[in-house]
Amino acid sequence: MSRIEVSYSLTQEQFMAAVEASWKAQGVSTRFCVLIGLAVVLVAGASMPFASWLGWPLLWLGAVLLAVAAIRTRVWRRAFQAARKYTQSIHVVFTDENIHVDSAEGTSDLNWTFYSAYRDIPDYVLLYMTRHAFSAIPKSAFDNEEDLRTVLRLADAKLEWAGAKWRRRRFLR
């Protein structure tokens, strides 16, 4: 029976880095949204003298893309600030049966089925409840590489890799 314990805390910057990594893994990073938004605004500006009927809608589309990128980041920053669990250390115990979590919000024994998918990214292991809601566990919280590999093997056995799930467009609704 596997039993891996980790304790960690996240700063707002670390939390936002995990959020950005999740967005990037889904192909919609803030940088991508900003670049596409700016490209659309430039095309709109270039088309204005020749086809204002096309330029104005493109200008609005570019502005919306830029606003979405800014608003999305602000919403997630506020979510971090509003979450009590980040005010203290988070202690997590992974076993074959469940995931036990102790945080400032309380204690939970979560069955693996509480999570629908996982993603292994460079600095974090992301456990997804839905496509947009996840728990970020820093890899630096693990005592050693073997503990990290054990948790990833558990996640692989109990959950589906998020990329495969998203490709089938069958992610938890």
WOUR-V59551 format. One record per pair of residues at least 24 apart in sequence whose C-alpha atoms are under 10 Angstrom apart, sorted by the first residue. I is the first residue (numbers start at 1). J is the second residue. D is the distance in whole Angstrom. If there is no record, write none. Layout:
BEGIN
i->{I;I}
j->{J;J}
d->{D;D}
END
This chain:
BEGIN
i->{1;1;1;2;2;2;2;2;2;2;2;2;3;3;3;3;3;3;3;3;3;3;4;4;4;4;4;4;4;4;4;4;4;4;4;5;5;5;5;5;5;5;5;5;5;5;5;5;6;6;6;6;6;6;6;6;6;6;6;6;6;6;6;7;7;7;7;7;7;7;7;7;7;7;7;7;7;8;8;8;8;8;8;8;8;8;8;8;8;9;9;9;9;9;9;9;9;9;9;9;10;10;10;10;10;10;10;10;10;10;11;11;11;11;12;12;12;12;12;12;12;13;13;14;14;14;14;15;15;15;15;15;15;15;15;16;16;16;16;17;17;17;18;18;18;18;18;18;18;18;18;18;18;19;19;19;19;19;19;19;19;19;20;20;21;21;21;21;21;22;22;22;22;22;22;22;22;22;22;22;23;25;25;25;25;25;26;26;26;26;26;28;29;30;30;30;30;30;30;30;31;32;33;33;33;33;33;33;33;34;34;34;34;34;34;34;34;35;35;35;36;36;36;37;37;37;37;37;37;37;37;37;38;38;38;38;40;40;41;41;90;91;92;92;93;94;94;94;94;94;95;95;95;96;96;96;96;96;97;97;98;111;112;112;112;112;112;113;113;114;115;115;115;115;115;116;116;116;116;116;116;116;116;116;117;117;117;117;117;117;117;117;117;117;117;117;117;118;118;118;118;118;118;118;118;118;118;119;119;119;119;119;119;119;119;120;120;120;120;125;125;125;126;127;127;127;127;128;128;128;128;128;129;130;130;130;131;131;131;131;131;131}
j->{95;96;97;93;94;95;96;97;147;150;151;154;93;94;95;96;97;98;99;147;150;151;92;93;94;95;96;99;142;143;146;147;148;150;151;91;92;93;94;95;99;100;101;141;142;143;147;151;90;91;92;93;94;101;137;138;139;140;141;142;143;147;148;89;90;91;92;93;101;102;103;137;138;140;141;142;143;86;88;89;90;91;92;137;138;139;140;141;142;85;86;87;88;89;90;91;103;137;138;141;80;85;86;87;88;89;90;136;137;138;80;81;86;87;76;77;78;79;80;81;86;77;80;123;124;136;138;76;77;80;86;135;136;137;138;73;76;77;80;123;124;136;121;122;123;124;125;126;134;135;136;137;138;73;76;77;126;132;133;134;135;136;73;76;121;122;123;124;126;119;120;121;124;126;128;131;132;133;134;136;132;119;120;121;162;163;131;132;162;163;166;69;69;65;66;68;69;70;72;73;69;69;62;65;66;67;68;69;70;62;63;65;66;67;68;69;70;62;65;66;62;65;66;61;62;63;64;65;66;67;68;69;62;63;65;66;65;66;65;66;137;141;137;141;151;147;150;151;154;155;150;151;154;151;154;155;157;158;154;158;158;158;154;155;157;158;159;158;159;159;155;158;159;160;172;155;158;159;160;161;162;165;171;172;155;156;158;159;160;161;162;163;164;165;166;171;172;152;155;156;158;159;160;161;162;163;165;152;155;156;159;160;161;162;163;152;155;161;162;151;152;155;162;155;159;161;162;159;160;161;162;172;172;171;172;173;162;165;166;171;172;173}
d->{7;6;9;10;8;5;6;9;9;8;9;8;7;6;5;7;10;10;10;9;9;9;8;6;5;7;10;10;8;9;10;6;9;8;7;7;6;4;6;9;10;9;10;9;8;9;9;10;8;6;5;6;8;10;9;9;10;9;6;6;8;9;10;7;6;4;6;9;10;9;10;9;9;10;6;8;10;10;9;5;5;7;9;8;7;10;8;6;9;9;7;8;7;5;6;9;10;9;9;9;10;10;6;9;9;8;9;9;9;8;9;10;8;9;10;7;10;10;7;8;9;9;10;10;10;9;9;9;8;7;9;10;8;10;10;8;7;7;9;9;9;10;9;10;8;7;9;8;10;9;7;9;9;9;8;10;9;9;10;9;10;8;9;10;7;9;9;9;10;8;10;8;10;8;10;10;8;10;9;10;9;9;10;8;9;8;9;10;9;8;8;9;9;10;9;9;6;8;9;8;8;9;9;6;7;9;8;6;9;9;10;7;6;9;9;7;9;10;9;9;8;8;8;7;4;7;8;5;5;9;10;9;6;8;9;7;9;10;10;10;10;10;9;10;10;10;9;7;8;10;10;9;8;9;7;10;9;9;10;9;10;10;9;8;10;6;7;8;8;10;9;9;7;9;10;10;9;6;7;9;8;9;8;7;8;9;9;5;5;6;5;9;9;8;10;9;9;9;7;8;10;7;6;5;5;9;10;9;9;10;10;9;6;6;8;8;10;9;9;9;8;10;9;8;9;10;9;9;10;10;8;10;8;8;6;7;8;10;8;7;7;8}
END
